[in-house]
Amino acid sequence: MPQPELITPDWPAPDCIVALQTTRNGGVSGGDFSSFNLAQHVGDDPADVTANRQLLLQACALPAGPCWLEQTHSTRAIDLDTETSREGDAGFTSRPGRVAVVMTADCLPVLMCARDGSEVAAAHAGWRGLAGGILEHTVSRMRNDPRQLLAWLGPAIGPRRFEVGSEVRQAFVSDLAATDAAFVENRPGHYLADLYQLARLRLKRAGLDATFGGGLCTLSEPERLFSYRRDRVCGRQASLIYIKQKP
């Protein structure tokens, strides 16, 4: 049986919180999706995706199947404990054993948890979602005060590789002037954008100031991470978080 390569977030989450980040390695998919693709919507063989998801469940000893979302670059955060719809770009839960998850391949995954371990969330934040307020909406819907939350920023396209136009910069700066510091002009009308810095600034405005992670670049690590901007046809890695069930 293949063994998935995983990244363990380095953050001061309580012992009852389990957080995992997959890579592209350790699955059964082939070709452009080699090998641990977890997305059903990218053109991979459905049987391979099903096998990879089962492998994730078994290799990581998950307490249940993850709550997969239909991600649409929206600002919708879903209460996984009370809402049946799965169309949105963040999910949060207070129920032990319920696994929140998002998939990415350049967009920024953000995992959150309460300092006392009572609540977790996973959010998918591309630039549209960030600019629209997906992180702020998620924080505002969670039960804990923002000052009691921790956040971990997973692998995304890095600040030296993510080029955007002036309209993207304007979308952020017109809403939060401090985000101007996250853009560096590299040629007329074009900027290198730092998704990690943008996320930290947006989370800080929401009241969450304890943010960790943010050191990986999906585009720069083709042997380890999927990148849509680099390859166009590719798989997706997953960011997962849950509260341990009591014995």
N, C-alpha and C positions, 0 to 999 in steps of 0.2 A: 504494500500500500504506500502511495506517495506520502511524504511528510511535508505539510505546508511550512514555508518560512514565515515567521511572524516577527513583528516588532512590538515590544512591550513598552507602553508609554512610561516615561520617566517623569513622574509627578507625585506629589504627596497625598494621593488619594487614600482614604481609609482602607483597612484590610478587607472589609466586606465588599469592596468594589473590584470587579474584574474588567479590565479594558484591554483590547487586543487590536492590532493593526495588521492586516494581511499584506502580502507582497504579490508579485506575479508568479512566484516560484512554489512548486510543490503540488501541482494539480495534474489533471489528465487532458486538458484542452490542448489542441495543436495549432500550428500555423500562427497567424497573427494574434491568436488568443492564448498562446503558450505562456504559462500552463495552468495557472490557478485563477482563471476568470470566473467571477461569481455573478455576472450580469446576464440576464436572459434576453435583453433587448438590443444586443450589439451585433448579432449575426452568427454567433457561435452555435455549435451543435447543441440543441437542447438537452440531449442525453449527457453530454460532457458537463454542462452547467449543473444539472441535477446531481451528477456524481461529485462535482466539486463542492456543492453545498452540503451534501451528505458527509463528505470528507471533513469539511469545516466543523460540522456538528460533532463528529466523532473525535477528531484529532484535538479539538479544543475543549472537549467534554462540556459542551454548552448544555445548560439546563433545559433548553427548549429551542425550537427553530427561531431564528431571528425574525423580527418584525420588519420584513422588507418593505420599502416604500416605493411608490411610483413617483420618482423625482422629476420635477418640472421646472427647476430654477425659480420656484415661487418663494414666498415669504411665509408659507403656512407651516405652523408647528402643530403636530398632532399629539393629543393626550392618548397614549397607547393603552391606557387603563379604561377609558370610557368611550372613545370614538372608534367606530368600525371602519371608516374610510382610511385608506393608506396612501392617498394622493397628497403629497406634501414633501417638504424638504428638511424636516426635523421631526424627531419623535422623542417624547419624554415619558418617564414612568417612575412610580414609587413602589411598584410591586416586585418583590424579590423573584428572581428567576425569569423575568421578562427581559428579552435582549433587544435593546435599541441598536439600530445599525443604519449607516449610510454607505453608498458606494461612490467612488471618485476615480478620476484619471486626469488630474490637473487641478480641478476645483479643490477647495480647502475643506477637509473634514474636521469638525470640531466636536470633541467629546467633553461633556460637563458632568460634574457630580457635586452633591452636597458634602460639606466637610464632615457631617455626621453620618454619611452613607445612606441617607433616607431617600435620595432621588438621583436619577441619572438622565442624561439626554445625549442624543447624537444629532448633529446638524450638517447639512451639505451646503457649502457656501462658495459658489462661484462669484465672479465679480457682480453679476446682476443681483444675486441673492444678498450679497454683502451690502451693496448700495441700497437695495430695497428695504433692508432691515431684518433679514432672517435671524440673525443672532440676537438682536434686541427683542424681537417677537418671541423667540424661544425662552429667553431669560424672563420676560414679563409673564409668560404663561406658567412657568415652573412655580412650585409651591413655596420654595425657600426664598428668603431674602437674597438678592444678588451678592451681598457681601459674604454670604455663607456658601458661595459656589466656587468651584475650581474649574478651569478649562484647560484642555490639552489640544494643541494644533497639530494635526497629522500631516502627512506628506502632500504637498501641492507644488505647482509650478513655482519656481523660485524667483526672487527679485532681480536676478541677473538675466532671466530668460523670458519673462512675461512682458511682452511689448503690447501696449494699447494705444488707442488714439486719444485725441484731446477730449472727445465726448465722454469717454470713460472717466478720465480725470475729473472733468467738470461735474459728472454725476455725483462723485464723492465730495469734492471740495465745496460745492454749493450747499450741501447738507451739513457738512462738518469740516470747518476750515482747517482744523489740525491735520486732516488727512493729506494735505498738500505735501507734507514731509515724506509721504510714502511713494511719491512719484519723482523720477529723475528723467529729465528730457535727454534723449539719446540722439534724436534727429528732429528737424522741424515738424511740429505737430504730432510727435510720437514720444511715448514715455515708457520707461521700465517701471512696472508697478509691483509693490511689495504686498502681496495678499496677507502675509503674516502680520505686518505692521497695521494694515487696514483693519484686520480682525481685532487686534489688541486695542486699537483706538475705539472701535465701535463697542466692544465689550466693556471697556472702561466707562464709556458714556452711559452704558446700561447699568453701571454699578458693580460690574464684576472686574476686579483688578488683579486677581490671582491667575495668571495665564502662563502656561508652560508649553514646551515643544516649539515647533516652527523652524527646524533646521534642515529639512530634507527638500530636494527638488526632484519632482517626478520626471521632468524632461531630461534632466542630466544623468539619470540612472537607468538606461535602457535594459540592463541585465537584471534589474531588481524591481522596477516599478512601471506600471502602465502609464502612458501619456498620450492623450488624444491629440494635443497640438503637435507632438512629434510624429505620431504614426497614423492618425486619423482613424484607421481601423484597428481597434485594440480592445482588450478586456477592461475590467474594472476591479480595483481592490476595495476591500471593505474595512470600515472602522466600527468596532462593536464595543458595547459597554452594558453591564448589568450588575444588579445587586445579588450577592450570594444568598441562596436559600439557607435557612437555619436547619441544622441537622435534625 
